[in-house]
Amino acid sequence: MGGTNKSVMTAKAKAEMLEFLHRKISELPFSYDFKIRAGLMGFYSLREIALTPKKELRSKNGYSKGWQEELEYRLAEVGLLNVLKNPEAFLSA
């Protein structure tokens, strides 16, 4: 019975993480500058950012190292930093 409870918690945690990644960036706890730059680059959710290849992301108008650092910092805060390294594995499952 304990194993079932653990898998339910894991499924619930994953659902919460996916919900976070699909929420509008404007609703998330990012700086005003981050939100403006994300909009300039055409991003409305963290999922869109995660699925964008790094090379393409870095070439977008509005991208900056500080923007990337804030993204990584916020994702690390909620345990989602690995999504940037392997988004397809996380977001397609």
C-alpha positions in Angstrom: 0.0 0.0 0.0 2.9 2.3 0.7 4.1 2.0 -2.9 0.8 3.1 -4.3 0.7 6.2 -2.0 4.2 7.1 -3.2 3.3 6.8 -6.9 0.1 8.9 -6.3 2.3 11.6 -4.7 4.7 11.5 -7.6 1.9 11.8 -10.1 0.5 14.7 -8.1 3.9 16.5 -7.9 4.4 16.0 -11.6 1.0 17.4 -12.4 1.8 20.5 -10.3 5.1 20.9 -12.1 3.5 20.6 -15.5 0.8 23.1 -14.5 3.6 25.6 -13.4 5.3 25.2 -16.8 2.0 25.8 -18.7 1.0 28.9 -16.8 1.4 32.3 -18.4 4.7 33.9 -17.6 2.9 37.0 -16.6 1.3 35.1 -13.7 4.6 33.7 -12.4 7.1 35.2 -9.9 9.5 36.6 -12.4 10.9 40.1 -12.6 9.2 42.7 -14.8 12.3 42.7 -17.0 12.1 38.9 -17.4 8.5 39.1 -18.4 9.0 41.9 -20.9 11.9 40.1 -22.5 10.0 36.8 -22.7 7.2 38.6 -24.4 9.6 40.3 -26.9 11.0 36.8 -27.7 7.4 35.5 -28.3 7.2 33.3 -25.2 4.1 33.1 -23.1 4.9 30.0 -21.0 8.0 28.3 -19.5 7.1 25.2 -21.5 7.7 27.2 -24.7 11.1 28.4 -23.5 12.1 24.9 -22.4 11.3 23.4 -25.8 13.3 26.0 -27.7 16.8 24.9 -28.6 19.5 26.8 -26.7 21.1 28.1 -29.9 17.8 29.5 -31.1 17.0 30.9 -27.7 20.3 32.8 -27.5 19.8 34.3 -30.9 16.4 35.9 -30.0 16.0 39.6 -29.7 15.6 40.3 -26.0 17.8 37.4 -24.8 20.5 38.2 -22.2 22.7 36.3 -19.8 20.8 37.9 -16.9 17.5 36.7 -18.3 18.9 33.2 -18.6 20.2 33.3 -15.1 16.8 34.4 -13.7 15.1 31.6 -15.6 17.5 29.0 -14.2 17.3 30.4 -10.7 13.5 30.3 -10.6 13.3 26.8 -12.1 15.8 25.6 -9.6 13.7 27.1 -6.8 10.8 24.9 -7.8 12.8 21.8 -8.7 12.5 22.1 -12.4 15.9 23.1 -13.6 16.4 19.7 -15.3 13.5 20.6 -17.7 15.9 22.9 -19.5 18.4 20.0 -20.0 16.0 17.4 -21.3 12.5 19.0 -22.0 11.2 16.4 -24.3 11.6 13.6 -21.7 9.9 15.6 -19.0 7.2 17.3 -21.0 6.1 14.5 -23.3 5.7 11.9 -20.5 
